[in-house]
Each structure stands twice: as C-alpha cells, then as structure tokens.
Amino acid sequence: MRLFRLIGMLMEPMMRYGRYVWIVAIALALVPFSVSGQQSKDGIVRVFSCEINGRPVFGDTLPKECYGRAWVQKINGVVVYREEAQPTPDESARRREQARQREEARRETAKQKRQDDALLERYSSLEVLDQRRDREIAELDKAIGELRVDEERLVARRRILDGEIKNLGDKPAPDDLKKAMNYADEELAQASAAIERKVNERDGLRQRFDADRRRYLEITLPVSEKN
C-alpha cells in the first residue's frame, strides 16, 4: 500500500506539469552536447570551418585562424550560419568608390530624366522645335544686322574725323576734335563688342537647338528604329 501511495504521489505532479518536466529533461540532456561542440550521442556533429590561402581549416569550435575571415558553421553537414569576412582597408576603399559611382550614376540618370521630361513638355513636336529655332535665330540675325549698320556708321564717322586731322596739316588738333575722336573710338569698340556677343549668342543658340533636336529624336524614335 505504501508503494502504491508513493507512486501516486509521484504521478500527480507528472500528470499536472508533465510538459514542462519533459522540456527541462530534454534541455538538460542537450547541455553536454552544446557545450562540447563535438559529436553527440544522438549523432549531432558541429563543425566550424574557413579557408586560408586555399586551405580549409576545421574545428569543433571556431579556430583562431578564422578570426576576421569568412567562416561557416555546419551541423551534420548543413550550413546553419555564415559569417562574411571583414573587408581590408583597400576593399573598403574600393567599395566606397563603387558606391560613390553608383550614386553618381543614379543622380545623372535622374537628371537626364528631368531634362527629357522638360524637353518633351517644351516642344510638342519636332516641327515646333524647328519653328522656334528658326524664329529665335532670325531675331538674332536681325539684331546683328542692325548692330553692323551702327558699326558702319561709326566707321564712317571716324574716317571723317581722320580727314579733319589731315586737313590741319602741322597744326595741333583742337580739344573738341580730340574728344570727338576718342568718343568715336569708344563707340566703335562698344559696337564691335556688342556684335561679337550677339554672334556668340546665336552660335550657342544654334548648338543648343541642335542638341535638343538630337535628343528629341532619341527619346521619341520608336524602339524598332533605334536598333
């Protein structure tokens, strides 16, 4: 009777807390194997490995030679963890440069996309682009023509003043004539500079329209015609 009573006393907590008792029992059973890192009685094998100069290095714990290198942990031949190698200073610098180049390329692509969108918004068709180019260049040609007329007038005025100086012979030129000649020279220089600016503006405008036209064709040309 005492034996049956003792068994009953033991079975009651087992029935009530049986799940937890089994978990604790299993955890205690696995402790020796997890600590040793060697083959356990149930066949679990843990291996740490890395490669040094093409030579594999193994251990049931991470070998010191593998510190700072890429290594893996396997359980029964299956990789359960992988550690990447720490980059060298040269590798870190190369990665930073590659990241910088990727970011620069991304910014350039975004910039080109904005420019293309603005180009398509500015010109609804290639004919519209050509018409605007011809109109703006014609306006500059007209302005250049008017400046050249002024330049010719100033050149003629300067010749008249030169003739007056020659007519004086050996006599000194009066002050008002000297002032007129200096003023004519200044006006002539300003007129020539204004013509040069307008010519450069026209050349730059033509180059810009040519570039816009080429890009417009590139982004509107069907894919089948680009190949």
C-alpha positions in Angstrom: 0.0 0.0 0.0 2.8 2.3 0.8 4.4 1.6 -2.6 1.2 2.4 -4.5 0.8 5.6 -2.4 4.3 6.7 -3.3 3.8 6.1 -7.0 0.6 8.1 -6.8 2.4 11.0 -5.2 4.9 11.0 -8.0 2.5 10.6 -10.8 0.3 13.5 -9.7 2.9 16.3 -10.4 4.0 14.4 -13.5 0.4 14.5 -14.8 0.0 18.1 -13.9 3.3 19.5 -15.1 4.4 16.7 -17.4 5.0 19.0 -20.4 7.4 21.2 -18.5 9.1 18.3 -16.9 9.9 16.8 -20.3 11.2 20.2 -21.7 13.6 20.5 -18.7 14.7 16.9 -19.1 15.4 17.4 -22.8 17.3 20.7 -22.2 19.4 19.1 -19.6 20.1 16.2 -21.9 21.4 18.6 -24.6 23.6 20.7 -22.5 26.7 18.5 -22.6 26.5 18.3 -26.5 26.0 22.1 -27.0 28.9 22.8 -24.7 31.4 20.3 -26.2 30.7 21.2 -29.8 31.7 17.6 -30.7 29.7 14.7 -32.0 26.9 13.9 -29.5 25.5 10.6 -28.6 22.5 11.3 -30.9 24.7 11.9 -33.9 24.8 15.7 -34.0 28.1 17.0 -35.4 29.0 20.7 -35.3 31.9 21.9 -37.5 33.3 25.4 -37.9 35.4 26.0 -41.0 37.1 28.7 -43.0 39.6 28.8 -45.9 43.1 30.3 -45.6 45.1 30.6 -48.8 43.0 27.9 -50.4 43.5 25.6 -47.5 40.4 24.6 -45.4 40.7 24.8 -41.6 38.2 22.9 -39.4 37.3 22.8 -35.8 34.6 21.9 -33.4 34.9 25.5 -32.2 35.9 28.4 -34.3 39.6 28.2 -34.9 41.7 31.2 -34.1 43.0 31.3 -37.7 39.4 32.0 -38.8 39.0 35.2 -36.8 38.3 38.1 -39.1 37.7 35.8 -42.1 34.7 34.3 -43.7 33.6 31.2 -41.9 30.7 28.8 -41.7 29.1 26.6 -39.1 27.6 23.3 -40.1 25.5 20.8 -38.2 25.6 17.4 -39.7 26.9 18.8 -43.0 24.2 21.5 -43.3 25.3 25.2 -43.1 23.4 26.9 -40.3 25.4 30.1 -40.0 27.7 32.1 -42.3 29.9 35.0 -41.4 31.3 37.3 -44.0 35.0 38.3 -43.9 35.9 41.7 -42.6 37.0 43.8 -45.6 40.6 45.1 -45.8 41.2 48.8 -46.0 41.7 48.5 -49.8 38.5 46.6 -50.1 36.6 49.1 -48.0 38.0 52.0 -50.2 37.0 50.1 -53.3 33.5 49.5 -52.0 33.1 53.2 -51.1 34.3 54.2 -54.6 31.9 51.8 -56.2 29.0 53.1 -54.0 30.0 56.7 -55.0 30.0 55.7 -58.7 26.6 54.1 -58.3 25.2 57.1 -56.6 26.7 59.5 -59.2 25.2 57.3 -62.0 21.8 57.4 -60.2 21.9 61.2 -60.0 22.9 61.5 -63.6 20.1 59.2 -64.7 17.6 61.2 -62.6 19.0 64.5 -64.0 18.6 63.2 -67.6 15.1 62.1 -66.9 14.2 65.6 -65.7 15.8 67.2 -68.8 14.0 64.8 -71.1 10.6 65.5 -69.5 11.2 69.2 -69.7 12.2 68.9 -73.4 9.0 67.0 -74.3 7.0 69.5 -72.4 8.6 72.4 -74.1 8.2 71.1 -77.7 5.0 69.1 -78.6 6.6 68.0 -81.8 9.8 68.2 -83.9 8.2 70.8 -86.1 7.5 73.0 -83.2 11.2 72.8 -82.2 12.4 73.7 -85.6 10.0 76.6 -85.9 11.1 78.1 -82.6 14.8 77.6 -83.5 14.3 79.4 -86.8 12.4 82.2 -85.2 14.9 82.9 -82.4 17.9 82.7 -84.8 16.2 85.1 -87.2 15.7 87.6 -84.4 19.4 87.4 -83.5 20.3 87.8 -87.2 18.2 90.9 -87.3 19.8 92.3 -84.2 23.3 91.6 -85.6 22.4 93.3 -88.8 21.3 96.4 -87.0 24.4 96.5 -85.0 26.5 96.2 -88.1 24.7 99.2 -89.6 25.6 101.2 -86.5 29.2 99.9 -86.8 29.4 101.1 -90.4 28.1 104.5 -89.4 30.7 104.8 -86.7 33.4 103.7 -89.0 32.3 106.4 -91.5 32.3 109.0 -88.7 35.8 108.0 -87.7 37.0 108.4 -91.3 35.6 111.9 -91.4 37.4 112.8 -88.2 40.6 111.4 -89.6 40.1 113.6 -92.7 39.8 116.7 -90.5 43.0 115.8 -88.7 44.8 115.5 -92.1 43.4 118.9 -93.2 45.1 120.5 -90.2 48.5 119.6 -91.5 51.1 120.6 -89.0 48.6 122.5 -86.8 47.7 120.9 -83.5 44.2 119.3 -83.3 41.8 121.3 -81.2 40.5 119.8 -78.0 36.9 119.3 -79.2 38.2 117.3 -82.2 40.3 115.1 -80.0 37.3 114.5 -77.7 35.2 113.6 -80.7 37.8 111.1 -82.0 38.1 109.5 -78.6 34.4 109.2 -78.3 34.1 107.7 -81.8 36.7 105.2 -80.9 34.9 104.2 -77.7 31.6 103.9 -79.6 33.2 101.8 -82.3 34.7 99.4 -79.7 31.4 99.1 -78.0 29.6 98.3 -81.2 32.2 95.7 -82.2 31.9 94.0 -78.8 28.1 94.0 -79.0 28.2 92.4 -82.4 30.6 89.7 -81.1 28.3 89.0 -78.1 25.3 88.6 -80.4 27.2 86.3 -82.8 28.3 84.1 -79.9 24.8 84.1 -78.6 23.5 83.0 -82.0 26.1 80.2 -82.3 25.3 79.0 -78.8 21.6 79.1 -79.6 22.1 77.1 -82.7 24.2 74.5 -80.9 21.6 74.2 -78.1 18.8 73.7 -80.6 20.9 71.1 -82.5 21.5 69.2 -79.2 17.8 69.4 -78.3 16.8 68.2 -81.7 19.1 65.1 -81.5 17.9 64.3 -78.0 14.3 64.8 -79.1 14.7 62.2 -81.8 16.5 59.8 -79.4 13.6 59.8 -76.9 10.8 59.8 -79.4 12.1 57.5 -82.0 10.4 54.0 -81.9 12.5 51.3 -80.3 12.4 49.3 -83.6 14.1 52.1 -85.4 16.8 52.6 -82.8 18.2 49.1 -83.3 
